Amino acid sequence: MPIISIRIDDELKKKMDELSYINWSEVMRRKIEEVIEEEERKKKRGKDYKRIAEASIKSYEFFLNYGGKKSEEVIREWRDKNWQL
């Protein structure tokens, strides 16, 4: 089995030493596996063009419903009105 090493700061090492009953190698192996699995899922999934199109349509509808204002402008107006109540 190959060996890898990582560098951590002194404070983190001190905390790890205080929890010496934890198998840190196993923690790292599991986390590495999780990251790899997530990245592989992303590659398989690719871009969800249907969701992108739906979001684009909703964004445009919002734009039309609020007089062509940007969402940031509308949110700012809502916040300002609530502060004036």
Phi, psi and omega per residue, in radians:
M1 nan 2.249 3.130
P2 -1.158 2.710 3.104
I3 -2.005 2.354 3.031
I4 -2.107 2.808 3.079
S5 -2.301 2.696 3.099
I6 -2.305 2.753 3.069
R7 -1.877 2.359 3.079
I8 -2.325 2.796 -3.138
D9 -1.369 2.906 -3.064
D10 -1.074 -0.676 -3.115
E11 -1.128 -0.752 3.114
L12 -1.122 -0.737 3.116
K13 -1.072 -0.707 3.115
K14 -1.061 -0.781 3.124
K15 -1.128 -0.688 3.102
M16 -1.108 -0.708 3.135
D17 -1.113 -0.603 3.100
E18 -1.159 -0.422 3.106
L19 -1.915 0.859 -3.008
S20 -1.126 -0.287 3.120
Y21 -1.285 -0.207 3.119
I22 -1.489 2.354 3.091
N23 -1.459 1.638 -3.057
W24 -1.149 -0.533 3.078
S25 -1.100 -0.722 3.124
E26 -1.181 -0.684 3.096
V27 -1.027 -0.809 -3.130
M28 -1.147 -0.731 3.108
R29 -1.020 -0.814 -3.126
R30 -1.101 -0.754 -3.123
K31 -1.142 -0.735 3.107
I32 -1.059 -0.755 3.108
E33 -1.082 -0.728 3.113
E34 -1.048 -0.785 -3.119
V35 -1.125 -0.762 3.129
I36 -1.076 -0.809 3.138
E37 -1.060 -0.740 3.131
E38 -1.106 -0.760 3.137
E39 -1.148 -0.658 3.096
E40 -1.155 -0.673 3.082
R41 -1.091 -0.723 3.120
K42 -1.065 -0.757 3.141
K43 -1.096 -0.762 -3.125
K44 -1.169 -0.690 -3.064
R45 -1.219 -0.666 -3.095
G46 1.095 -2.881 3.121
K47 -1.475 2.397 3.118
D48 -1.606 1.528 -3.049
Y49 -1.116 -0.502 3.105
K50 -1.132 -0.829 3.122
R51 -1.128 -0.655 3.115
I52 -1.100 -0.767 3.134
A53 -1.122 -0.751 3.124
E54 -1.084 -0.751 3.124
A55 -1.117 -0.662 3.128
S56 -1.131 -0.740 3.117
I57 -1.115 -0.788 3.131
K58 -1.082 -0.695 3.124
S59 -1.097 -0.761 3.135
Y60 -1.156 -0.700 3.101
E61 -1.084 -0.739 3.086
F62 -1.027 -0.793 3.135
F63 -1.005 -0.803 -3.136
L64 -1.208 -0.701 -3.091
N65 -1.184 -0.399 -3.094
Y66 -2.004 0.710 2.990
G67 1.098 0.525 3.102
G68 1.330 0.221 3.125
K69 -1.426 2.640 3.048
K70 -1.252 2.660 -3.116
S71 -1.015 -0.625 3.140
E72 -1.085 -0.668 -3.141
E73 -1.160 -0.729 -3.137
V74 -1.144 -0.777 3.127
I75 -1.063 -0.762 3.115
R76 -1.052 -0.735 3.112
E77 -1.082 -0.781 3.125
W78 -1.050 -0.795 3.139
R79 -1.090 -0.785 3.140
D80 -1.057 -0.731 3.141
K81 -1.105 -0.720 -3.128
N82 -1.142 -0.576 3.137
W83 -1.287 -0.408 -3.104
Q84 -1.501 -0.209 -3.089
L85 -1.227 nan nan
